[in-house]
Amino acid sequence: MKNFIYILLIPTLTLLPKNSLAQVDPDEMGAWYMYIFNTRFKNDSLWGIQGDIQHRNFNVIGDLQQLLIRGGITYMPKESPLKLTFGYAYIGNGTPGDSKETSAVEHRFYQETSFPVKLGKKLFLNNRFRYELRDVENQDFRTRYRYSLFLNVPLNNQILEPKTVYLSMYNEVFINGQRKIGDGKTVPFFDRNRLYGALGYIFRKGLKMQFGMMRQTSNSFGKNQLQLSLHQTF
């Protein structure tokens, strides 16, 4: 297990820039560091909470792009694979380079539905539909629609259990609900797409880690993001 942790962390350490606060190219490799959690109020409860904290960087480390803090109340109907969530997110945006100034802050309410599907013996899928109500500083109130398809494939076991190495992938599509955002400005109908691939390791029941890369694209840009995430269920 220790050797696998080193395999996950060494690529990140070797990519650290000598001067992490130097002016950066918006197209250079970025990195997101994430903690993702979920729990139920009681073992047999239909209600719970879930959330995540994400520190996103323009570069590998040191140049803050976004700080995202998100949490929600979950409900899982009896005898159903559905998970229903209503929550709130705070997003603080940084600026590239040496400047410590922040740009527009966003307050976001969201509703989502997710449900897992198993295909064959080793393909574990999850579908997620998310509807966002976005209050971005100096912009008109607007909405956004998101659909994600997640896939986990265990590599050294038949199921996702402790001491399992697994392949994790997802693709997520973002669609803007409104084009006009105020002051004569508009956004495109297609907002962005995120394509992700990673290796994961399950340390024990309810605790796993993933290290991989995401390619984020829109009509006007494309950027690669390293991702290191810790996932906890308790």
The 8 nearest C-alpha neighbors of each residue, nearest first, counted from 0:
[[1, 3, 2, 4, 162, 202, 200, 5],
 [2, 0, 4, 3, 5, 6, 7, 202],
 [1, 3, 5, 0, 4, 6, 7, 8],
 [2, 4, 6, 0, 5, 1, 7, 200],
 [5, 3, 7, 1, 6, 2, 8, 0],
 [6, 4, 8, 2, 7, 3, 9, 1],
 [5, 7, 3, 4, 8, 9, 2, 10],
 [8, 6, 4, 5, 210, 9, 3, 10],
 [7, 9, 5, 11, 6, 10, 4, 12],
 [8, 10, 12, 11, 6, 5, 7, 13],
 [11, 9, 13, 12, 8, 14, 7, 6],
 [10, 12, 14, 9, 8, 13, 15, 7],
 [13, 11, 9, 14, 15, 10, 8, 16],
 [12, 14, 10, 11, 15, 9, 16, 8],
 [13, 15, 11, 12, 16, 10, 59, 9],
 [14, 16, 12, 13, 59, 11, 17, 60],
 [17, 15, 19, 18, 14, 59, 60, 58],
 [18, 16, 19, 15, 21, 20, 14, 60],
 [19, 17, 16, 20, 21, 15, 61, 22],
 [18, 20, 61, 16, 21, 17, 60, 62],
 [21, 19, 18, 97, 61, 62, 96, 22],
 [22, 20, 18, 19, 96, 97, 23, 62],
 [21, 23, 96, 97, 20, 95, 24, 19],
 [24, 22, 96, 21, 25, 95, 58, 27],
 [23, 25, 26, 27, 22, 95, 57, 58],
 [26, 24, 27, 23, 57, 95, 222, 58],
 [27, 25, 24, 222, 28, 221, 223, 220],
 [28, 26, 24, 25, 29, 58, 23, 222],
 [27, 29, 223, 58, 224, 59, 26, 30],
 [28, 30, 58, 224, 57, 59, 56, 225],
 [31, 29, 225, 224, 59, 56, 226, 55],
 [30, 32, 55, 226, 54, 225, 56, 33],
 [33, 31, 227, 54, 53, 228, 226, 55],
 [34, 32, 53, 228, 52, 229, 227, 31],
 [33, 35, 229, 52, 51, 228, 230, 53],
 [36, 34, 51, 230, 50, 229, 231, 33],
 [37, 35, 231, 50, 49, 232, 230, 51],
 [38, 36, 49, 232, 48, 50, 231, 233],
 [37, 39, 233, 47, 48, 232, 49, 40],
 [40, 38, 47, 41, 46, 44, 42, 48],
 [39, 41, 47, 44, 46, 38, 42, 48],
 [42, 40, 44, 39, 43, 47, 46, 45],
 [41, 43, 44, 39, 40, 45, 38, 233],
 [42, 44, 41, 45, 39, 40, 46, 77],
 [45, 43, 41, 46, 42, 40, 39, 47],
 [44, 46, 75, 74, 76, 43, 47, 77],
 [47, 45, 74, 44, 73, 39, 40, 75],
 [48, 46, 39, 73, 40, 38, 72, 74],
 [49, 47, 72, 73, 38, 71, 37, 39],
 [50, 48, 37, 71, 36, 70, 38, 72],
 [51, 49, 70, 69, 36, 35, 71, 37],
 [50, 52, 35, 69, 34, 68, 36, 53],
 [51, 53, 68, 34, 33, 67, 69, 35],
 [54, 52, 33, 67, 32, 66, 55, 51],
 [53, 55, 66, 32, 31, 65, 33, 56],
 [56, 54, 31, 65, 64, 30, 63, 53],
 [55, 57, 63, 64, 58, 30, 62, 29],
 [58, 56, 29, 64, 62, 63, 95, 25],
 [59, 57, 29, 56, 60, 28, 62, 30],
 [60, 58, 30, 29, 15, 56, 28, 57],
 [61, 59, 58, 56, 62, 19, 15, 30],
 [60, 62, 19, 20, 63, 56, 58, 59],
 [63, 61, 56, 57, 20, 58, 60, 95],
 [64, 62, 56, 93, 65, 55, 61, 57],
 [63, 65, 56, 93, 55, 57, 92, 94],
 [66, 64, 92, 55, 91, 63, 93, 67],
 [65, 67, 54, 91, 90, 53, 55, 92],
 [66, 68, 90, 53, 52, 89, 65, 69],
 [69, 67, 52, 89, 88, 51, 53, 90],
 [70, 68, 88, 50, 51, 87, 89, 67],
 [71, 69, 50, 86, 49, 87, 88, 51],
 [86, 70, 72, 85, 49, 48, 50, 84],
 [73, 71, 48, 85, 84, 47, 86, 49],
 [72, 74, 84, 47, 48, 83, 46, 71],
 [73, 75, 46, 83, 45, 82, 84, 76],
 [74, 76, 82, 45, 81, 83, 77, 46],
 [77, 75, 79, 74, 45, 78, 81, 82],
 [76, 78, 79, 75, 45, 80, 81, 74],
 [79, 77, 76, 80, 75, 81, 45, 82],
 [78, 80, 77, 81, 76, 75, 82, 114],
 [81, 79, 114, 115, 82, 78, 75, 76],
 [82, 80, 114, 79, 113, 75, 83, 112],
 [81, 83, 75, 113, 112, 74, 114, 73],
 [84, 82, 112, 74, 73, 111, 75, 81],
 [85, 83, 73, 111, 72, 110, 71, 74],
 [86, 84, 110, 71, 72, 109, 111, 73],
 [71, 85, 87, 109, 70, 108, 72, 84],
 [86, 88, 108, 107, 70, 69, 109, 71],
 [89, 87, 69, 107, 68, 106, 108, 90],
 [88, 90, 106, 68, 67, 105, 69, 107],
 [89, 91, 67, 105, 66, 104, 92, 88],
 [90, 92, 104, 66, 65, 67, 105, 89],
 [93, 91, 65, 102, 101, 64, 104, 103],
 [92, 94, 101, 64, 63, 65, 102, 100],
 [93, 95, 101, 64, 100, 98, 96, 102],
 [96, 94, 23, 62, 57, 22, 93, 97],
 [95, 97, 22, 23, 21, 98, 20, 62],
 [96, 98, 20, 21, 22, 99, 95, 62],
 [99, 97, 100, 96, 94, 95, 93, 101],
 [100, 98, 97, 101, 94, 93, 96, 63],
 [101, 99, 98, 94, 93, 102, 92, 97],
 [102, 100, 93, 92, 94, 99, 103, 91],
 [101, 103, 92, 93, 104, 94, 100, 91],
 [102, 104, 136, 92, 105, 135, 101, 137],
 [105, 103, 91, 136, 90, 135, 92, 102],
 [104, 106, 135, 90, 134, 89, 136, 107],
 [107, 105, 89, 134, 88, 133, 135, 90],
 [106, 108, 133, 88, 87, 132, 134, 105],
 [109, 107, 87, 132, 86, 131, 88, 133],
 [110, 108, 131, 86, 130, 85, 132, 87],
 [109, 111, 85, 130, 84, 129, 86, 131],
 [112, 110, 129, 84, 128, 83, 130, 109],
 [111, 113, 83, 128, 82, 127, 84, 129],
 [114, 112, 127, 82, 126, 81, 128, 111],
 [113, 115, 81, 80, 126, 125, 82, 127],
 [116, 114, 125, 124, 126, 80, 117, 113],
 [115, 117, 124, 125, 123, 118, 114, 126],
 [118, 116, 123, 122, 124, 119, 115, 120],
 [119, 117, 122, 120, 123, 116, 121, 124],
 [118, 120, 121, 122, 117, 123, 116, 157],
 [119, 121, 122, 118, 157, 117, 158, 123],
 [120, 122, 152, 119, 157, 123, 153, 158],
 [123, 121, 118, 152, 117, 119, 120, 151],
 [122, 124, 117, 151, 150, 116, 121, 152],
 [125, 123, 150, 116, 149, 115, 117, 122],
 [124, 126, 115, 149, 114, 116, 148, 127],
 [127, 125, 148, 113, 114, 147, 115, 149],
 [126, 128, 113, 147, 112, 146, 129, 148],
 [127, 129, 146, 112, 111, 145, 113, 147],
 [128, 130, 111, 145, 110, 144, 146, 127],
 [131, 129, 144, 110, 109, 143, 111, 145],
 [132, 130, 109, 143, 142, 108, 133, 144],
 [131, 133, 142, 108, 107, 109, 141, 134],
 [134, 132, 107, 141, 142, 140, 135, 131],
 [133, 135, 140, 106, 105, 107, 136, 132],
 [136, 134, 105, 138, 133, 104, 137, 106],
 [135, 137, 103, 104, 138, 105, 134, 139],
 [138, 136, 135, 139, 103, 181, 134, 180],
 [139, 137, 180, 135, 181, 136, 140, 134],
 [140, 138, 180, 181, 141, 137, 134, 135],
 [139, 141, 134, 133, 138, 135, 142, 180],
 [142, 140, 133, 177, 132, 139, 176, 134],
 [143, 141, 132, 176, 131, 133, 175, 177],
 [142, 144, 175, 176, 131, 174, 130, 145],
 [145, 143, 130, 174, 173, 129, 175, 131],
 [146, 144, 173, 129, 172, 128, 174, 130],
 [145, 147, 128, 172, 171, 127, 129, 173],
 [148, 146, 171, 127, 170, 126, 149, 172],
 [147, 149, 126, 169, 170, 125, 171, 127],
 [150, 148, 169, 125, 124, 168, 147, 126],
 [151, 149, 124, 168, 123, 167, 169, 125],
 [152, 150, 167, 123, 166, 122, 124, 168],
 [151, 153, 166, 122, 165, 121, 154, 123],
 [154, 152, 165, 156, 159, 155, 164, 158],
 [153, 155, 165, 164, 156, 152, 166, 163],
 [154, 156, 153, 163, 164, 157, 165, 162],
 [157, 155, 158, 153, 154, 163, 159, 160],
 [156, 158, 121, 153, 120, 155, 159, 154],
 [159, 157, 156, 160, 153, 121, 120, 163],
 [160, 158, 153, 163, 161, 157, 156, 201],
 [159, 161, 163, 158, 162, 201, 204, 203],
 [162, 160, 203, 201, 163, 202, 204, 159],
 [163, 161, 201, 202, 160, 164, 200, 203],
 [164, 162, 201, 161, 200, 160, 155, 156],
 [165, 163, 200, 154, 199, 153, 155, 162],
 [166, 164, 153, 199, 154, 152, 198, 163],
 [165, 167, 198, 152, 151, 197, 199, 153],
 [166, 168, 151, 197, 150, 196, 198, 165],
 [169, 167, 196, 150, 195, 149, 197, 151],
 [170, 168, 149, 195, 148, 194, 150, 171],
 [169, 171, 194, 193, 148, 147, 195, 149],
 [170, 172, 147, 193, 146, 192, 148, 169],
 [171, 173, 192, 146, 145, 191, 147, 193],
 [174, 172, 145, 190, 191, 144, 192, 189],
 [175, 173, 189, 144, 190, 143, 188, 145],
 [176, 174, 143, 188, 177, 190, 144, 189],
 [175, 177, 142, 143, 174, 141, 144, 178],
 [178, 176, 175, 179, 141, 142, 180, 188],
 [177, 179, 186, 185, 187, 188, 180, 175],
 [178, 180, 185, 177, 181, 184, 186, 183],
 [179, 181, 139, 138, 185, 184, 178, 182],
 [182, 180, 139, 183, 138, 184, 179, 185],
 [183, 181, 184, 180, 138, 179, 139, 185],
 [182, 184, 181, 185, 179, 180, 138, 178],
 [185, 183, 182, 181, 180, 179, 186, 178],
 [184, 186, 179, 178, 180, 183, 187, 181],
 [185, 187, 178, 179, 188, 184, 180, 190],
 [188, 186, 189, 178, 190, 185, 175, 218],
 [187, 189, 175, 174, 190, 178, 186, 176],
 [190, 188, 174, 187, 191, 175, 173, 217],
 [189, 191, 173, 174, 175, 217, 187, 188],
 [192, 190, 217, 173, 216, 189, 172, 193],
 [191, 193, 172, 216, 171, 215, 173, 217],
 [194, 192, 215, 171, 170, 214, 213, 195],
 [193, 195, 170, 214, 213, 169, 215, 192],
 [196, 194, 213, 169, 168, 212, 170, 214],
 [195, 197, 168, 211, 212, 167, 213, 169],
 [211, 198, 196, 167, 210, 166, 209, 212],
 [199, 197, 166, 209, 210, 165, 167, 211],
 [200, 198, 209, 165, 208, 164, 166, 210],
 [199, 201, 164, 208, 207, 163, 202, 165],
 [202, 200, 207, 161, 162, 163, 203, 206],
 [203, 201, 207, 161, 162, 206, 200, 204],
 [204, 202, 161, 206, 201, 205, 162, 207],
 [203, 205, 206, 161, 160, 202, 201, 232],
 [204, 206, 232, 231, 203, 233, 207, 230],
 [207, 205, 231, 203, 204, 230, 202, 201],
 [208, 206, 201, 230, 202, 200, 229, 231],
 [207, 209, 229, 199, 200, 228, 230, 201],
 [210, 208, 199, 228, 198, 227, 197, 200],
 [211, 209, 227, 197, 198, 226, 7, 199],
 [197, 212, 210, 226, 196, 225, 198, 209],
 [211, 213, 225, 224, 226, 196, 195, 197],
 [212, 214, 195, 224, 194, 223, 215, 225],
 [213, 215, 223, 194, 193, 222, 224, 195],
 [216, 214, 193, 222, 221, 192, 213, 223],
 [217, 215, 221, 192, 191, 220, 214, 222],
 [216, 218, 191, 219, 220, 190, 192, 221],
 [217, 219, 220, 216, 191, 189, 190, 187],
 [218, 220, 217, 221, 216, 191, 190, 187],
 [221, 219, 217, 216, 218, 222, 215, 26],
 [220, 222, 216, 215, 217, 223, 214, 26],
 [223, 221, 215, 26, 214, 224, 216, 220],
 [222, 224, 214, 28, 213, 29, 215, 225],
 [225, 223, 29, 30, 213, 212, 28, 226],
 [224, 226, 30, 212, 211, 29, 31, 213],
 [227, 225, 31, 211, 212, 210, 30, 32],
 [226, 228, 210, 32, 209, 33, 31, 211],
 [229, 227, 33, 209, 208, 34, 32, 226],
 [228, 230, 208, 34, 207, 35, 33, 231],
 [231, 229, 35, 207, 206, 36, 208, 34],
 [232, 230, 206, 36, 205, 35, 233, 229],
 [233, 231, 205, 37, 38, 36, 206, 230],
 [232, 38, 205, 231, 37, 39, 36, 206]]
